[in-house]
Amino acid sequence: MRELIKDTKIDFMGQRYIAFTVTAILMLIGLVATVQVARGSANLGIDFAGGTAVQIKFNTPISLHDVRKTLEDGKITAFDLQELPTENKVLISIKKSKENLGDLSKRIISVLSQKFSAGNIVVDSTTEIGPKVGSKLREDAVRAVIAAMIGILIYIAFRFQVRFGIGATIATFHDVLAVLGIFYLMGKEINLMLVSALLIIAGYSLTDTVVVFDRIRENQRTRFKKTKFEIVNESINEVLSRTIITSLTTFFTAAALFAFGGEVIHDFALAIMLGIIVGTYSSVFVASPIVLLLGKDKAFTNK
């Protein structure tokens, strides 16, 4: 990979103020999304909003239009349909229903059984989450992400220095907010699967950042005559080939899941793909510049 890229001398730190602007925009969008999720105003899945979900398997191929019309004729409203055509499965979900959730799932099954005959359908699963449970899950998800950020700060501060810990934490926080904000703008469903993806992204971002920090620390011990601005720039260029090949291989893996993994993990794979992109960006343009800005000597902030 290094032979393909050669030895680069890109002035990454010279573009740090442009990067800070992009970072601020992404984090602002993410913060807005976080507030909307906390208020329950985003497109929350039943994990967080409460509701019921019934997964039905048909023994013969069925039209999604027929399922939709059957439910509407049965006076079932405000539902979402998700089809798994290769398996003849349909996921029916209804959020924030005032009706008893157990009765609602039974009514969905009853309406479909009358139309398609009970022998033609198999109930794979039913999920029922009340509003209070959904709210508790939402709070727990936020706590999990915050706990991960604190853990990252402590780990990096212990392994390197406090300024490195702050840089890594802000970069990781940026990645989580960026992906959440993009999902919010796209109108994607915010659910526990997305939270799992965000925690994976946090771990990936940290790993990529640590590689850059390791090289910076090594070069600080040997390149005494150079400014720390130059050391950081050279360190990023030296690990650039490793960063690119790691990002590409993980991105292609996530892309394969996105293309061939089915609807169930479609959004999960999309979140991982976005996280790899913003995680690679933040390792170079967020974490490293913050380490520069928090340096004690003038050489740490000036070329």
TIBA-922254 format. One line per field, with one value per residue (C-alpha): residue in one letter; x, y, z; residue number from 1. Coordinates in Angstrom, 3 decimals, always signed. Example, Ala and Ser with C-alpha at 12.3 -4.5 7.8 and 13.67 -1.06 7.14 Angstrom:
! residues 2
code	(A; S)
X	(+12.300; +13.670)
Y	(-4.500; -1.060)
Z	(+7.800; +7.140)
pos	(1; 2)
END
This chain:
! residues 303
code	(M; R; E; L; I; K; D; T; K; I; D; F; M; G; Q; R; Y; I; A; F; T; V; T; A; I; L; M; L; I; G; L; V; A; T; V; Q; V; A; R; G; S; A; N; L; G; I; D; F; A; G; G; T; A; V; Q; I; K; F; N; T; P; I; S; L; H; D; V; R; K; T; L; E; D; G; K; I; T; A; F; D; L; Q; E; L; P; T; E; N; K; V; L; I; S; I; K; K; S; K; E; N; L; G; D; L; S; K; R; I; I; S; V; L; S; Q; K; F; S; A; G; N; I; V; V; D; S; T; T; E; I; G; P; K; V; G; S; K; L; R; E; D; A; V; R; A; V; I; A; A; M; I; G; I; L; I; Y; I; A; F; R; F; Q; V; R; F; G; I; G; A; T; I; A; T; F; H; D; V; L; A; V; L; G; I; F; Y; L; M; G; K; E; I; N; L; M; L; V; S; A; L; L; I; I; A; G; Y; S; L; T; D; T; V; V; V; F; D; R; I; R; E; N; Q; R; T; R; F; K; K; T; K; F; E; I; V; N; E; S; I; N; E; V; L; S; R; T; I; I; T; S; L; T; T; F; F; T; A; A; A; L; F; A; F; G; G; E; V; I; H; D; F; A; L; A; I; M; L; G; I; I; V; G; T; Y; S; S; V; F; V; A; S; P; I; V; L; L; L; G; K; D; K; A; F; T; N; K)
X	(+0.000; +2.846; +4.237; +0.899; +0.709; +4.454; +5.816; +3.361; +4.066; +0.540; +0.092; -2.807; -2.363; -2.368; -6.013; -7.012; -9.154; -11.213; -11.548; -12.657; -15.468; -16.648; -16.341; -18.375; -21.172; -21.292; -21.296; -24.021; -26.247; -25.504; -26.394; -29.690; -30.403; -29.558; -31.987; -34.707; -34.124; -34.296; -37.574; -38.951; -39.347; -37.023; -37.937; -37.565; -37.911; -40.222; -37.147; -37.239; -40.749; -42.665; -45.066; -45.458; -43.767; -44.933; -42.835; -44.894; -43.590; -45.783; -45.507; -46.095; -44.906; -47.115; -47.492; -46.644; -49.539; -51.955; -50.663; -51.003; -54.561; -55.568; -54.356; -56.081; -59.337; -58.987; -58.917; -55.241; -53.562; -50.241; -48.175; -44.840; -44.120; -40.730; -40.448; -37.906; -38.816; -36.218; -37.734; -41.404; -41.367; -43.008; -42.270; -45.236; -44.505; -46.747; -45.288; -46.825; -50.172; -52.765; -54.238; -53.116; -50.008; -50.856; -54.342; -52.901; -50.464; -53.260; -55.509; -52.777; -52.325; -56.094; -56.675; -53.912; -55.028; -58.557; -57.325; -54.493; -55.667; -53.995; -52.117; -50.328; -48.730; -46.310; -45.705; -41.920; -41.878; -43.795; -42.166; -44.111; -42.483; -44.443; -43.722; -42.052; -39.782; -38.925; -38.045; -35.855; -34.067; -33.461; -31.923; -29.772; -28.513; -27.394; -25.651; -23.862; -22.476; -21.411; -19.736; -17.830; -16.603; -15.413; -13.661; -11.861; -10.720; -9.320; -7.602; -5.896; -4.939; -3.320; -1.548; -0.405; -1.115; -4.239; -4.222; -4.149; -7.082; -9.064; -8.300; -9.328; -12.513; -13.613; -12.836; -14.837; -17.678; -17.601; -17.909; -20.893; -22.669; -21.895; -23.403; -26.407; -26.928; -26.712; -29.236; -31.536; -31.304; -31.974; -35.064; -33.656; -35.033; -33.162; -33.134; -30.973; -29.252; -28.033; -26.757; -24.798; -23.332; -22.400; -20.494; -18.658; -17.815; -16.451; -14.137; -13.010; -12.340; -10.288; -8.174; -7.425; -6.605; -4.255; -2.185; -1.627; -0.916; +1.621; +3.581; +3.440; +4.806; +7.599; +8.638; +8.590; +11.341; +13.669; +13.021; +14.083; +14.976; +11.542; +8.480; +5.619; +3.520; +5.954; +6.119; +2.330; +2.166; +4.959; +3.464; +0.098; +1.790; +3.853; +0.796; -1.393; -0.960; -1.923; -4.923; -6.155; -5.827; -7.488; -10.346; -10.858; -10.906; -13.381; -15.471; -15.714; -16.753; -19.524; -20.498; -20.885; -23.217; -25.115; -25.547; -26.109; -26.964; -30.689; -33.042; -32.654; -29.055; -29.251; -29.214; -26.661; -24.226; -24.908; -24.054; -20.782; -19.866; -20.514; -18.614; -15.541; -15.503; -15.939; -13.660; -10.811; -11.431; -11.492; -8.223; -6.443; -8.433; -9.960; -7.876; -4.429; -5.181; -6.668; -3.441; -1.635; -3.926; -3.524; +0.284; +2.234; +4.832; +4.316; +5.696; +2.660; +0.299; +2.454; +4.226)
Y	(+0.000; +2.383; +1.795; +2.895; +6.065; +6.786; +9.157; +12.006; +15.505; +16.841; +19.898; +18.550; +20.968; +23.907; +23.086; +22.749; +25.890; +24.793; +21.399; +23.017; +24.767; +21.486; +19.792; +22.526; +22.163; +18.372; +18.568; +21.236; +19.023; +16.123; +18.170; +19.215; +15.549; +14.614; +17.207; +15.994; +12.398; +13.391; +15.205; +12.219; +14.335; +12.348; +9.234; +6.921; +3.167; +1.294; +0.603; +4.236; +5.446; +2.411; +0.414; -3.018; -4.926; -8.173; -10.162; -12.422; -15.117; -16.127; -19.637; -18.282; -15.048; -12.110; -8.513; -5.779; -3.773; -6.578; -6.650; -2.872; -2.879; -5.753; -3.906; -0.678; -2.556; -4.001; -0.440; -0.671; +2.685; +4.512; +1.391; +0.902; -2.044; -3.520; -6.355; -9.166; -10.451; -13.244; -14.834; -13.878; -11.963; -8.692; -6.618; -4.546; -1.876; +0.673; +3.346; +5.085; +3.332; +4.193; +0.741; -2.113; -3.440; -7.090; -6.612; -4.697; -7.445; -10.019; -7.891; -7.572; -11.346; -11.901; -9.502; -11.090; -14.632; -13.923; -12.580; -14.979; -18.005; -19.006; -21.831; -19.426; -17.278; -17.944; -15.441; -15.229; -12.763; -10.066; -7.182; -4.975; -2.005; +0.436; +4.193; +4.130; +1.269; +3.075; +6.220; +4.193; +2.541; +5.964; +7.248; +4.122; +4.528; +8.091; +6.933; +4.183; +6.645; +9.109; +6.317; +5.302; +8.885; +9.105; +5.765; +6.940; +10.150; +8.225; +5.583; +8.028; +10.423; +7.496; +6.088; +9.416; +12.811; +14.729; +16.821; +13.636; +12.306; +15.479; +15.373; +11.714; +12.255; +15.264; +13.403; +10.367; +12.560; +14.297; +10.964; +9.827; +13.173; +13.339; +9.926; +10.594; +13.984; +12.495; +9.796; +12.474; +14.569; +11.464; +10.670; +7.279; +5.416; +5.934; +2.641; +0.368; -1.040; +2.458; +2.894; -0.355; +1.030; +4.297; +2.421; +0.417; +3.678; +5.102; +2.107; +2.297; +6.026; +5.540; +2.813; +4.979; +7.983; +5.980; +4.951; +8.630; +9.529; +6.707; +8.024; +11.594; +10.429; +8.449; +11.374; +13.832; +11.781; +11.834; +15.001; +17.677; +20.317; +20.376; +22.246; +20.185; +21.523; +19.806; +16.671; +16.236; +16.828; +14.343; +11.764; +11.843; +11.481; +8.539; +6.548; +7.721; +4.503; +2.411; +4.650; +4.420; +0.659; +0.039; +2.392; +0.915; -2.704; -2.019; +0.198; -2.512; -5.035; -2.732; -2.012; -5.757; -5.973; -2.955; -4.486; -8.147; -8.343; -7.705; -5.024; -5.921; -4.672; -2.154; +0.936; -0.643; -1.156; +2.365; +3.805; +1.842; +3.089; +6.701; +6.149; +4.878; +7.996; +10.510; +8.470; +8.614; +12.329; +13.067; +11.234; +13.618; +16.842; +16.850; +14.904; +15.979; +19.721; +19.759; +18.271; +21.142; +23.796; +22.437; +22.423; +24.533; +26.041; +28.435; +25.910; +23.794; +26.304; +28.065; +26.738)
Z	(+0.000; +0.770; -2.740; -4.193; -2.087; -1.918; +0.723; +1.127; +2.407; +2.729; +4.945; +6.977; +9.852; +7.455; +6.747; +10.386; +10.532; +7.534; +9.196; +12.451; +10.559; +9.029; +12.417; +14.136; +11.569; +11.929; +15.725; +15.700; +13.543; +15.871; +18.958; +17.365; +16.611; +20.205; +21.567; +19.213; +20.253; +23.926; +23.255; +21.371; +18.222; +15.969; +13.995; +16.958; +16.660; +18.977; +21.142; +22.242; +21.394; +22.596; +20.481; +18.979; +16.156; +14.599; +12.125; +9.877; +7.541; +4.588; +3.196; -0.301; -1.964; -1.076; -2.247; +0.228; -1.233; -0.317; +3.244; +3.542; +2.163; +4.442; +7.531; +6.458; +5.821; +9.325; +10.767; +11.701; +11.052; +11.485; +10.823; +9.057; +6.783; +6.089; +3.595; +3.401; -0.092; -0.227; +2.884; +2.317; +5.597; +6.598; +9.699; +10.882; +13.493; +15.181; +17.465; +20.468; +20.236; +22.897; +22.459; +24.684; +22.954; +23.501; +22.051; +19.087; +18.115; +18.379; +16.184; +13.537; +13.461; +13.394; +10.477; +8.397; +9.257; +8.044; +4.724; +3.930; +5.945; +9.175; +7.486; +5.166; +7.848; +10.669; +13.458; +13.770; +16.650; +18.468; +20.311; +22.696; +24.436; +26.569; +26.513; +29.939; +28.955; +25.698; +27.628; +30.003; +27.073; +25.544; +28.771; +29.124; +25.558; +26.289; +29.466; +27.549; +25.010; +27.734; +29.712; +26.579; +26.108; +29.722; +29.422; +26.283; +28.007; +30.988; +28.845; +26.467; +29.281; +31.134; +28.071; +26.622; +28.191; +29.182; +25.995; +23.928; +25.939; +25.341; +21.620; +21.304; +23.304; +21.263; +18.023; +19.127; +20.363; +16.970; +15.136; +17.192; +16.793; +13.057; +12.299; +14.532; +12.849; +9.347; +10.268; +11.673; +8.482; +6.362; +8.412; +9.366; +12.353; +15.622; +17.511; +19.648; +16.569; +15.724; +19.291; +18.864; +15.635; +17.375; +20.088; +17.418; +15.636; +18.891; +19.237; +15.612; +15.849; +19.007; +17.388; +14.367; +16.556; +18.789; +15.743; +14.879; +18.520; +18.836; +15.872; +17.210; +20.556; +18.912; +16.714; +19.622; +21.276; +18.264; +16.264; +18.718; +16.118; +14.530; +15.723; +17.025; +14.146; +11.764; +13.908; +13.882; +10.124; +9.419; +11.785; +10.018; +6.627; +7.853; +8.975; +6.095; +4.095; +7.119; +7.791; +4.203; +3.848; +7.230; +6.417; +2.944; +4.091; +6.909; +4.634; +1.957; +4.606; +5.814; +2.204; +1.590; +4.580; +3.264; -0.200; +0.642; +4.351; +3.950; +5.193; +8.850; +9.070; +6.216; +8.457; +10.808; +7.924; +6.648; +10.063; +10.147; +6.654; +7.661; +10.915; +9.071; +6.889; +9.718; +12.006; +9.498; +9.014; +12.743; +13.449; +11.100; +11.250; +14.739; +17.258; +16.020; +15.671; +19.179; +20.526; +18.786; +20.234; +23.753; +23.558; +26.018; +23.710; +20.793; +18.334; +19.134; +17.549; +14.964; +11.918)
pos	(1; 2; 3; 4; 5; 6; 7; 8; 9; 10; 11; 12; 13; 14; 15; 16; 17; 18; 19; 20; 21; 22; 23; 24; 25; 26; 27; 28; 29; 30; 31; 32; 33; 34; 35; 36; 37; 38; 39; 40; 41; 42; 43; 44; 45; 46; 47; 48; 49; 50; 51; 52; 53; 54; 55; 56; 57; 58; 59; 60; 61; 62; 63; 64; 65; 66; 67; 68; 69; 70; 71; 72; 73; 74; 75; 76; 77; 78; 79; 80; 81; 82; 83; 84; 85; 86; 87; 88; 89; 90; 91; 92; 93; 94; 95; 96; 97; 98; 99; 100; 101; 102; 103; 104; 105; 106; 107; 108; 109; 110; 111; 112; 113; 114; 115; 116; 117; 118; 119; 120; 121; 122; 123; 124; 125; 126; 127; 128; 129; 130; 131; 132; 133; 134; 135; 136; 137; 138; 139; 140; 141; 142; 143; 144; 145; 146; 147; 148; 149; 150; 151; 152; 153; 154; 155; 156; 157; 158; 159; 160; 161; 162; 163; 164; 165; 166; 167; 168; 169; 170; 171; 172; 173; 174; 175; 176; 177; 178; 179; 180; 181; 182; 183; 184; 185; 186; 187; 188; 189; 190; 191; 192; 193; 194; 195; 196; 197; 198; 199; 200; 201; 202; 203; 204; 205; 206; 207; 208; 209; 210; 211; 212; 213; 214; 215; 216; 217; 218; 219; 220; 221; 222; 223; 224; 225; 226; 227; 228; 229; 230; 231; 232; 233; 234; 235; 236; 237; 238; 239; 240; 241; 242; 243; 244; 245; 246; 247; 248; 249; 250; 251; 252; 253; 254; 255; 256; 257; 258; 259; 260; 261; 262; 263; 264; 265; 266; 267; 268; 269; 270; 271; 272; 273; 274; 275; 276; 277; 278; 279; 280; 281; 282; 283; 284; 285; 286; 287; 288; 289; 290; 291; 292; 293; 294; 295; 296; 297; 298; 299; 300; 301; 302; 303)
END
